[in-house]
Amino acid sequence: MLLAVAQWVAGQDMVYLIHSNTLNFDEKRLPDAQILRGNVIFRHDSALMYCDSAYFFDKQNSLHAFSHVRFVQGDTLFGYGDALYYDGNTKKARLRNNVKLVHFSTVLTTDSLNYDRTTNLAYYFTGGTIKDSLNTLTSVWGQYHPPTKQAIFRNQVELENPNFTLSSDTLKYNTENHIADIVGPTEIVYEEETTILSTLGQYNTENEQSTLYERSQVIHNDGKQMTGDTIFYDKQNGYGRVWGNMEMKDTVQQMTLYGNYGEMYELDSRGFATDSALMVDWSSEDYGYMHADTLFTEDVHYTLDSTDIDTTYKQLRAHHNVRIYRTDMQAVCDSAVYNGRDSIMELHTEPVCWNENNQISADFIEIFMQDGVVHHAHGTGAAMVSKQESARYFDQLSGKEMTAYIQNGELVQVDVSGNAETIFYPHEDDGSFIGMNRTQSSYVQIYFENEQVHHVLFTTETTGTLYPLNQVPAGTDKLSAFFWATKERPLKPGDVFDNPERTPRPAGAPISATDDNEEDKNTNKTKISRSTSTKNKRKQ
């Protein structure tokens, strides 16, 4: 057994040879080197180095160690490899071939590892793996800091977890708390379930909670997607929260919710949007737009009575200040419910709808859809259809119950029942007004062609009077349910975000936004395809 002691140099921590079975010199081949073999041990301050053989350059304060190399720092950091090149002046160690670095439950494996004892940083650059108690991470380049247990990975980064796989360009990861800091394009994939896309954020791989920034996305295989400026997502509990420019898209239902804040619950596919909330229905070429203070959406499960088959439909609820735009119909109300099972939209609390030049109002309105377009609207309670014929004159139909049918985006028929009343302004062939025709009936059907009244069918009990325009009794040119709310109408998709003051409903007396005393400048300008008969037509 031989012992050797390195020369001491002032101001430097020297590497000491603690043990070697043999010591030789070969000045011709390895000048200034001690050739050591058998149970070789070195010490440099708190670090111990073991190997089968070594070249020790005591004047340079460095060594080359070979075979069964083991590097030990304190009682927590252990390095292994086939070769070690250590410089005591810079405190830098280079482990090569079959390298393994063990720090508590963290194991780093690579072929080439550099370790700087001054900064306490270990890094590899030809590909490596870090494995802890939960995850396995691989990359081309990697760095590990034992004091903080923080690692950095670059180039072809892969994090393997029993539940998911994370792929990235750059990733920071802590082996103690298992939190991954996303700092580059990253994809997290739960096979056949969910994909998360982000360029900046934090993902806790232990509880699978994440906070994501910069337009990140959570995409589910069932067609639902969530995008936002900031997303909190809890994968285990199926919950997401979004702040800023939120989008919740359902590619199956072909519907998207927008807003500046929203939440999503995966268990029953519930979600809501608020703060500039908007729903866009893109299930047909005619897109539908709905705005409200808050929009709720959920999947409703039910069983078909005849088959006992479970099925699901989408339900949408809109609360407060609802505004809707479609090319074939526009509407405002205080709250609304859309039932995907029957394709029916319910409008509650002072609803008003518009189609072409017609205004439809009632206490409660249902809009029935077929193949993505409006088929008809059904109103109950103070139900009414109004159309402005000129600055002063309004065609009006009113009753307890009303159904308005729409074809190719145009109103084609209106059925009114229960105290049905009408006011029409029939025209001559040249378009001039004949007078005002006012009728009362229990039931009436009105047919339209080219946006004009084509003909009217009444019951036999109908009564009515045709007044010349200069002999219309005061107060009889408006039905009791009449009001004119055209200033509230959304005329384009962006208008759903407007907030005009609601037109008050009449309280026993008709009202209008138009001044009845205004000079009628358009009396002779209205053009119709056919004159409306001044006689009441009997229903056969």
C-alpha positions as CSV (number, residue, x, y, z in Angstrom):
1,M,0.0,0.0,0.0
2,L,1.3,3.4,-1.0
3,L,0.3,6.8,0.2
4,A,1.1,10.1,-1.5
5,V,0.6,13.7,-0.6
6,A,0.3,16.5,-3.2
7,Q,2.4,19.6,-2.9
8,W,0.8,22.5,-1.2
9,V,0.3,25.7,-3.1
10,A,-0.6,28.9,-1.3
11,G,-4.1,30.1,-1.9
12,Q,-5.3,26.8,-3.4
13,D,-7.2,23.8,-2.1
14,M,-5.1,20.9,-3.2
15,V,-6.2,17.5,-4.4
16,Y,-4.9,14.8,-2.0
17,L,-4.2,11.2,-2.8
18,I,-5.6,9.3,0.1
19,H,-4.9,5.7,-1.1
20,S,-3.5,3.6,-3.9
21,N,-2.2,0.0,-4.1
22,T,0.7,1.0,-6.4
23,L,2.3,4.2,-7.5
24,N,4.6,4.5,-10.6
25,F,6.1,7.1,-12.9
26,D,6.7,7.2,-16.6
27,E,8.4,10.5,-17.4
28,K,8.8,9.7,-21.1
29,R,5.2,8.9,-21.7
30,L,3.4,10.8,-18.9
31,P,5.7,13.5,-17.5
32,D,4.7,14.9,-14.1
33,A,2.1,12.2,-13.6
34,Q,1.8,9.7,-10.9
35,I,0.5,6.4,-12.2
36,L,-1.9,4.9,-9.7
37,R,-3.5,1.5,-9.6
38,G,-5.8,-0.4,-7.2
39,N,-8.3,1.1,-4.9
40,V,-7.4,4.6,-5.7
41,I,-8.9,7.3,-3.5
42,F,-8.7,11.1,-3.8
43,R,-10.0,13.9,-1.7
44,H,-10.6,17.6,-2.6
45,D,-12.1,19.5,0.3
46,S,-15.6,17.9,0.8
47,A,-15.4,15.6,-2.3
48,L,-14.1,12.1,-2.5
49,M,-13.2,10.3,-5.8
50,Y,-12.7,6.6,-6.2
51,C,-11.4,4.5,-9.2
52,D,-9.4,1.5,-10.2
53,S,-6.6,3.5,-11.8
54,A,-5.6,7.1,-12.3
55,Y,-3.1,9.6,-13.6
56,F,-2.4,12.2,-10.9
57,F,-0.9,15.5,-11.9
58,D,-0.2,17.0,-8.5
59,K,1.6,20.1,-9.9
60,Q,-1.4,20.9,-12.0
61,N,-3.7,19.9,-9.1
62,S,-5.7,17.6,-11.4
63,L,-6.3,13.9,-12.1
64,H,-7.6,11.5,-14.7
65,A,-9.5,8.5,-13.2
66,F,-10.5,5.3,-15.0
67,S,-12.7,2.3,-14.4
68,H,-15.4,2.0,-11.7
69,V,-15.2,5.7,-11.1
70,R,-17.2,7.0,-8.2
71,F,-17.5,10.7,-7.2
72,V,-19.0,11.5,-3.8
73,Q,-19.8,15.0,-2.5
74,G,-21.1,15.1,1.1
75,D,-23.6,12.4,1.8
76,T,-26.2,13.4,-0.9
77,L,-24.5,13.5,-4.3
78,F,-23.0,10.5,-6.0
79,G,-21.5,10.3,-9.5
80,Y,-20.5,7.2,-11.4
81,G,-18.8,6.6,-14.8
82,D,-16.0,4.9,-16.7
83,A,-13.7,8.0,-16.6
84,L,-13.3,11.2,-14.6
85,Y,-11.3,14.3,-15.5
86,Y,-11.0,16.6,-12.5
87,D,-9.4,20.0,-12.2
88,G,-8.9,21.0,-8.5
89,N,-8.2,24.6,-9.5
90,T,-11.5,25.2,-11.2
91,K,-13.4,22.5,-9.3
92,K,-14.8,21.1,-12.5
93,A,-15.4,17.4,-13.0
94,R,-16.0,15.7,-16.3
95,L,-17.5,12.2,-16.1
96,R,-17.6,10.2,-19.3
97,N,-19.2,6.9,-20.5
98,N,-22.1,5.2,-18.6
99,V,-22.4,8.2,-16.4
100,K,-24.9,8.3,-13.5
101,L,-25.5,11.1,-11.0
102,V,-27.6,10.3,-8.0
103,H,-29.1,13.0,-5.7
104,F,-31.6,11.6,-3.2
105,S,-34.4,10.1,-5.4
106,T,-33.2,11.8,-8.5
107,V,-31.1,9.9,-11.0
108,L,-29.4,11.5,-14.0
109,T,-27.9,9.2,-16.7
110,T,-25.9,10.2,-19.7
111,D,-22.6,9.5,-21.6
112,S,-21.0,12.9,-20.9
113,L,-21.6,15.0,-17.8
114,N,-19.8,18.1,-16.6
115,Y,-20.1,19.2,-13.0
116,D,-19.0,22.6,-11.7
117,R,-18.6,22.3,-7.9
118,T,-18.2,26.1,-7.5
119,T,-21.7,26.8,-9.0
120,N,-23.1,23.4,-8.0
121,L,-24.3,22.8,-11.6
122,A,-24.2,19.5,-13.5
123,Y,-25.0,19.5,-17.2
124,Y,-25.0,17.2,-20.2
125,F,-24.9,18.0,-23.9
126,T,-25.1,14.8,-25.9
127,G,-28.5,13.5,-24.6
128,G,-29.5,12.4,-21.1
129,T,-32.2,11.4,-18.8
130,I,-33.3,12.6,-15.3
131,K,-35.6,10.3,-13.4
132,D,-37.3,11.1,-10.1
133,S,-39.9,9.4,-8.0
134,L,-42.7,10.4,-10.4
135,N,-41.4,11.4,-13.8
136,T,-38.7,10.6,-16.4
137,L,-37.3,13.4,-18.5
138,T,-35.1,13.2,-21.5
139,S,-33.5,15.9,-23.7
140,V,-30.4,16.6,-25.8
141,W,-29.1,19.2,-23.4
142,G,-29.9,19.3,-19.7
143,Q,-28.7,21.0,-16.5
144,Y,-29.3,20.0,-12.9
145,H,-28.7,22.1,-9.7
146,P,-28.6,19.9,-6.6
147,P,-29.1,22.6,-3.9
148,T,-32.5,23.7,-5.4
149,K,-33.3,20.4,-7.2
150,Q,-34.0,22.5,-10.3
151,A,-33.4,21.2,-13.8
152,I,-33.4,22.9,-17.2
153,F,-33.9,20.9,-20.4
154,R,-33.5,22.0,-24.1
155,N,-34.0,20.4,-27.5
156,Q,-36.3,17.4,-27.9
157,V,-37.5,17.5,-24.3
158,E,-39.8,14.6,-23.3
159,L,-41.4,14.1,-19.9
160,E,-43.0,10.7,-19.3
161,N,-45.6,10.4,-16.6
162,P,-47.9,7.3,-16.0
163,N,-50.8,9.5,-17.1
164,F,-49.4,11.8,-19.8
165,T,-46.5,12.7,-22.0
166,L,-45.1,16.2,-22.2
167,S,-43.1,17.3,-25.2
168,S,-41.3,20.6,-25.4
169,D,-38.5,22.7,-26.9
170,T,-37.4,24.1,-23.5
171,L,-38.5,23.1,-20.0
172,K,-37.7,23.9,-16.4
173,Y,-38.5,21.2,-13.8
174,N,-38.1,20.8,-10.1
175,T,-37.5,17.2,-8.9
176,E,-38.8,17.9,-5.4
177,N,-42.2,19.4,-6.0
178,H,-42.5,17.9,-9.6
179,I,-43.5,21.3,-11.1
180,A,-42.7,21.9,-14.7
181,D,-42.2,25.5,-15.8
182,I,-43.2,25.9,-19.5
183,V,-40.9,28.4,-21.2
184,G,-41.2,27.3,-24.8
185,P,-43.7,25.5,-27.2
186,T,-45.0,22.6,-25.2
187,E,-47.6,19.8,-25.8
188,I,-49.0,17.7,-22.9
189,V,-51.0,14.7,-24.2
190,Y,-53.3,12.5,-22.2
191,E,-53.8,9.7,-24.7
192,E,-57.4,9.5,-26.1
193,E,-58.5,12.3,-23.7
194,T,-56.9,15.7,-23.6
195,T,-54.1,17.7,-25.2
196,I,-52.7,20.9,-23.6
197,L,-50.8,23.4,-25.8
198,S,-48.8,26.3,-24.2
199,T,-45.7,28.4,-24.6
200,L,-45.6,29.8,-21.1
201,G,-46.9,28.5,-17.8
202,Q,-46.6,26.1,-14.9
203,Y,-47.7,22.5,-14.8
204,N,-47.8,20.5,-11.5
205,T,-47.2,17.0,-12.6
206,E,-48.2,15.6,-9.2
207,N,-51.8,17.0,-8.9
208,E,-52.0,17.8,-12.7
209,Q,-53.0,21.4,-12.1
210,S,-51.6,24.1,-14.5
211,T,-51.6,27.8,-14.9
212,L,-51.0,28.7,-18.5
213,Y,-50.4,32.0,-20.3
214,E,-50.2,33.5,-23.8
215,R,-53.2,32.0,-25.6
216,S,-52.8,28.5,-24.3
217,Q,-55.3,25.8,-25.3
218,V,-56.9,22.8,-23.6
219,I,-58.3,20.4,-26.3
220,H,-60.5,17.4,-25.5
221,N,-61.0,14.5,-27.8
222,D,-64.8,14.9,-27.5
223,G,-64.5,18.1,-29.6
224,K,-64.5,20.7,-26.8
225,Q,-61.7,23.2,-26.7
226,M,-60.7,26.0,-24.3
227,T,-58.4,28.9,-25.2
228,G,-57.5,32.1,-23.3
229,D,-54.9,34.6,-22.3
230,T,-54.6,32.9,-18.9
231,I,-56.0,29.4,-18.0
232,F,-56.1,27.5,-14.8
233,Y,-56.8,23.9,-15.5
234,D,-57.3,21.0,-13.1
235,K,-57.1,17.8,-15.1
236,Q,-57.9,15.4,-12.3
237,N,-61.1,17.2,-11.3
238,G,-62.0,18.2,-14.9
239,Y,-62.2,21.9,-14.2
240,G,-60.9,24.9,-16.1
241,R,-61.0,28.7,-15.6
242,V,-60.1,31.3,-18.2
243,W,-59.3,35.0,-18.0
244,G,-58.9,37.3,-21.0
245,N,-60.2,36.7,-24.6
246,M,-61.7,33.3,-23.7
247,E,-62.9,30.9,-26.3
248,M,-64.8,27.7,-25.5
249,K,-65.4,25.8,-28.7
250,D,-67.5,22.7,-29.2
251,T,-66.7,21.2,-32.6
252,V,-69.4,18.6,-32.3
253,Q,-72.2,21.1,-31.6
254,Q,-70.5,23.7,-33.8
255,M,-70.8,26.4,-31.2
256,T,-68.2,28.7,-29.6
257,L,-68.5,30.8,-26.3
258,Y,-66.5,33.9,-26.0
259,G,-65.9,36.2,-23.1
260,N,-63.2,37.8,-20.8
261,Y,-63.9,35.3,-18.1
262,G,-65.3,31.8,-18.1
263,E,-65.3,28.4,-16.4
264,M,-65.7,24.8,-17.6
265,Y,-66.7,21.6,-15.8
266,E,-66.0,18.4,-17.7
267,L,-68.2,16.1,-15.7
268,D,-71.4,17.3,-17.2
269,S,-69.9,19.5,-19.9
270,R,-71.0,22.7,-18.2
271,G,-69.5,26.0,-18.8
272,F,-70.2,29.7,-18.7
273,A,-68.9,32.9,-20.1
274,T,-69.2,36.5,-18.8
275,D,-67.8,39.9,-19.3
276,S,-68.5,40.6,-23.0
277,A,-70.0,37.1,-23.3
278,L,-70.8,36.0,-26.8
279,M,-72.1,32.7,-28.3
280,V,-71.6,32.0,-32.0
281,D,-73.5,29.2,-33.6
282,W,-71.7,28.0,-36.8
283,S,-73.7,24.9,-37.4
284,S,-75.0,26.3,-40.6
285,E,-73.9,28.9,-43.2
286,D,-76.1,31.4,-41.5
287,Y,-74.1,32.1,-38.3
288,G,-76.0,33.0,-35.1
289,Y,-74.7,35.5,-32.6
290,M,-76.0,35.9,-29.0
291,H,-74.7,38.3,-26.3
292,A,-75.8,38.4,-22.7
293,D,-74.3,39.4,-19.3
294,T,-73.7,35.7,-18.7
295,L,-74.0,32.7,-21.0
296,F,-74.3,29.2,-19.6
297,T,-74.0,25.9,-21.6
298,E,-74.3,22.3,-20.5
299,D,-75.0,18.8,-21.8
300,V,-78.4,17.5,-20.7
301,H,-78.8,13.7,-20.6
302,Y,-82.2,12.0,-21.1
303,T,-83.7,8.6,-22.0
304,L,-85.9,8.1,-25.0
305,D,-89.1,6.7,-23.7
306,S,-89.7,4.3,-26.5
307,T,-86.2,2.8,-26.6
308,D,-84.7,3.3,-23.2
309,I,-81.6,4.7,-25.1
310,D,-79.6,7.4,-23.2
311,T,-78.8,10.4,-25.3
312,T,-77.6,13.9,-24.8
313,Y,-78.5,17.4,-26.1
314,K,-77.0,20.8,-25.6
315,Q,-78.7,23.5,-23.6
316,L,-77.8,27.1,-23.6
317,R,-79.0,29.7,-21.1
318,A,-78.5,33.4,-21.4
319,H,-79.1,35.8,-18.4
320,H,-79.8,39.5,-18.6
321,N,-79.6,41.9,-21.5
322,V,-79.9,39.2,-24.2
323,R,-79.3,40.4,-27.8
324,I,-79.4,38.0,-30.8
325,Y,-78.4,38.5,-34.4
326,R,-79.1,36.1,-37.4
327,T,-79.7,37.1,-41.0
328,D,-83.2,35.6,-40.8
329,M,-84.1,37.0,-37.4
330,Q,-82.9,39.4,-34.7
331,A,-84.1,39.5,-31.1
332,V,-83.7,41.2,-27.7
333,C,-85.0,40.1,-24.3
334,D,-83.8,39.8,-20.7
335,S,-83.2,36.0,-20.6
336,A,-83.2,33.1,-23.1
337,V,-82.9,29.3,-23.2
338,Y,-82.0,27.2,-26.2
339,N,-82.9,23.5,-26.1
340,G,-80.8,21.5,-28.5
341,R,-83.1,18.5,-28.2
342,D,-86.0,20.2,-30.0
343,S,-84.0,23.1,-31.5
344,I,-86.2,25.7,-29.7
345,M,-85.1,29.1,-28.4
346,E,-87.2,30.5,-25.6
347,L,-87.2,34.3,-25.1
348,H,-88.3,35.5,-21.7
349,T,-89.2,39.0,-20.2
350,E,-90.2,41.5,-22.8
351,P,-88.9,39.8,-25.9
352,V,-88.9,41.5,-29.3
353,C,-87.9,39.8,-32.6
354,W,-87.4,41.3,-36.1
355,N,-87.6,39.6,-39.5
356,E,-87.0,41.8,-42.5
357,N,-89.3,44.9,-41.9
358,N,-91.5,43.1,-39.3
359,Q,-91.3,43.5,-35.5
360,I,-92.7,40.6,-33.4
361,S,-93.4,41.0,-29.7
362,A,-95.2,39.1,-27.0
363,D,-94.9,38.3,-23.3
364,F,-93.2,35.1,-24.2
365,I,-91.7,33.9,-27.5
366,E,-90.4,30.6,-28.8
367,I,-88.3,30.4,-31.9
368,F,-88.4,27.0,-33.7
369,M,-85.4,26.0,-35.8
370,Q,-85.2,23.5,-38.6
371,D,-81.9,22.5,-40.3
372,G,-80.1,25.4,-38.7
373,V,-82.6,28.1,-39.9
374,V,-85.6,29.8,-38.3
375,H,-88.8,28.0,-39.2
376,H,-91.4,29.8,-37.1
377,A,-91.9,31.9,-34.0
378,H,-94.7,31.4,-31.5
379,G,-95.7,34.2,-29.1
380,T,-98.2,34.2,-26.2
381,G,-99.6,37.1,-24.2
382,A,-99.9,40.5,-25.9
383,A,-98.6,38.9,-29.1
384,M,-98.1,41.3,-31.9
385,V,-96.6,41.8,-35.4
386,S,-95.9,45.3,-36.6
387,K,-94.6,46.8,-39.8
388,Q,-93.9,50.4,-40.6
389,E,-95.5,51.4,-43.9
390,S,-94.5,55.0,-43.6
391,A,-93.4,57.5,-41.0
392,R,-96.9,57.6,-39.6
393,Y,-98.6,54.4,-40.6
394,F,-97.9,50.9,-39.1
395,D,-99.6,47.6,-40.1
396,Q,-100.4,45.8,-36.9
397,L,-101.7,42.3,-35.9
398,S,-102.4,41.5,-32.3
399,G,-103.9,38.7,-30.2
400,K,-103.4,36.5,-27.2
401,E,-101.5,33.9,-29.2
402,M,-99.5,34.2,-32.5
403,T,-97.4,32.0,-34.8
404,A,-95.2,33.6,-37.5
405,Y,-93.9,31.4,-40.2
406,I,-90.6,32.2,-42.0
407,Q,-89.5,30.8,-45.4
408,N,-86.1,31.5,-46.9
409,G,-85.6,34.2,-44.3
410,E,-88.9,36.0,-45.1
411,L,-92.1,36.2,-43.2
412,V,-94.8,34.3,-45.2
413,Q,-97.7,33.7,-42.8
414,V,-99.0,34.9,-39.4
415,D,-101.8,33.1,-37.5
416,V,-103.3,35.1,-34.6
417,S,-105.9,33.8,-32.2
418,G,-107.7,35.1,-29.2
419,N,-109.0,38.7,-29.5
420,A,-107.3,39.0,-32.8
421,E,-107.1,42.6,-34.0
422,T,-105.6,44.1,-37.2
423,I,-104.8,47.5,-38.6
424,F,-103.8,47.6,-42.3
425,Y,-103.2,50.4,-44.7
426,P,-104.3,49.0,-48.1
427,H,-102.7,50.5,-51.3
428,E,-103.8,51.4,-54.7
429,D,-101.9,49.8,-57.6
430,D,-99.8,53.0,-57.8
431,G,-98.8,52.6,-54.2
432,S,-100.9,55.3,-52.7
433,F,-102.8,54.6,-49.5
434,I,-106.5,53.9,-49.7
435,G,-107.2,54.3,-46.0
436,M,-106.9,52.5,-42.6
437,N,-108.7,49.1,-42.3
438,R,-109.2,48.0,-38.7
439,T,-110.8,44.6,-37.8
440,Q,-111.7,42.5,-34.7
441,S,-111.9,38.7,-34.8
442,S,-111.4,35.6,-32.8
443,Y,-108.9,34.2,-35.3
444,V,-107.1,35.6,-38.4
445,Q,-104.5,34.3,-40.9
446,I,-102.4,36.8,-42.8
447,Y,-100.3,35.7,-45.8
448,F,-97.3,37.7,-47.1
449,E,-95.6,37.9,-50.5
450,N,-92.5,40.0,-51.3
451,E,-92.7,41.5,-47.8
452,Q,-96.2,42.8,-48.3
453,V,-99.6,41.6,-47.1
454,H,-101.0,39.4,-49.9
455,H,-104.3,38.4,-48.5
456,V,-106.1,37.9,-45.1
457,L,-108.5,35.2,-43.9
458,F,-110.9,36.1,-41.1
459,T,-113.6,34.1,-39.3
460,T,-117.3,34.8,-40.0
461,E,-117.6,36.8,-36.8
462,T,-115.2,39.4,-38.0
463,T,-116.1,43.0,-37.8
464,G,-114.1,45.8,-39.3
465,T,-114.2,49.3,-40.7
466,L,-112.2,51.0,-43.5
467,Y,-111.5,54.7,-42.7
468,P,-110.3,57.2,-45.2
469,L,-107.0,58.6,-44.0
470,N,-108.5,62.0,-43.2
471,Q,-111.3,60.5,-41.2
472,V,-109.4,58.1,-38.8
473,P,-110.7,58.7,-35.3
474,A,-108.1,59.9,-32.9
475,G,-106.3,57.1,-30.9
476,T,-107.6,54.3,-33.2
477,D,-104.5,54.0,-35.4
478,K,-102.6,52.0,-32.8
479,L,-103.6,48.7,-31.2
480,S,-103.3,48.6,-27.4
481,A,-100.2,46.3,-27.5
482,F,-98.4,48.4,-30.0
483,F,-94.9,49.9,-29.4
484,W,-92.0,50.4,-31.9
485,A,-88.6,49.4,-30.7
486,T,-86.5,49.6,-33.9
487,K,-83.7,51.5,-32.1
488,E,-83.0,48.3,-30.1
489,R,-82.6,46.1,-33.2
490,P,-79.2,44.6,-33.9
491,L,-78.5,45.2,-37.6
492,K,-75.1,43.4,-37.7
493,P,-73.2,40.9,-35.6
494,G,-71.2,43.5,-33.7
495,D,-74.5,45.3,-32.6
496,V,-75.2,42.5,-30.1
497,F,-72.7,44.3,-27.8
498,D,-74.7,47.6,-27.9
499,N,-76.8,48.5,-24.9
500,P,-79.6,50.7,-26.1
501,E,-82.3,51.7,-23.6
502,R,-85.3,49.3,-23.8
503,T,-88.5,50.8,-25.2
504,P,-91.2,50.7,-22.5
505,R,-94.2,48.5,-23.2
506,P,-97.6,50.2,-23.3
507,A,-99.6,50.3,-20.1
508,G,-103.2,50.4,-21.5
509,A,-102.3,52.8,-24.2
510,P,-100.2,52.4,-27.4
511,I,-96.9,54.1,-27.7
512,S,-94.4,54.6,-30.5
513,A,-90.9,56.0,-31.0
514,T,-92.4,57.8,-34.1
515,D,-94.2,61.2,-33.7
516,D,-97.7,60.6,-34.9
517,N,-98.0,64.3,-35.8
518,E,-95.1,64.2,-38.1
519,E,-95.9,65.1,-41.7
520,D,-96.1,61.8,-43.7
521,K,-93.7,62.4,-46.5
522,N,-93.8,58.8,-47.9
523,T,-97.5,58.2,-48.3
524,N,-97.4,57.7,-52.0
525,K,-94.0,56.0,-52.2
526,T,-94.8,52.5,-50.9
527,K,-94.7,49.9,-53.7
528,I,-96.6,46.6,-53.4
529,S,-97.1,43.7,-55.8
530,R,-100.8,43.6,-55.2
531,S,-103.4,45.9,-53.7
532,T,-104.8,44.7,-50.4
533,S,-108.5,44.2,-50.5
534,T,-110.6,46.7,-48.6
535,K,-113.2,44.0,-47.9
536,N,-112.8,41.4,-45.2
537,K,-112.3,37.9,-46.7
538,R,-114.1,35.1,-45.0
539,K,-112.3,32.0,-43.8
540,Q,-113.8,29.0,-45.7
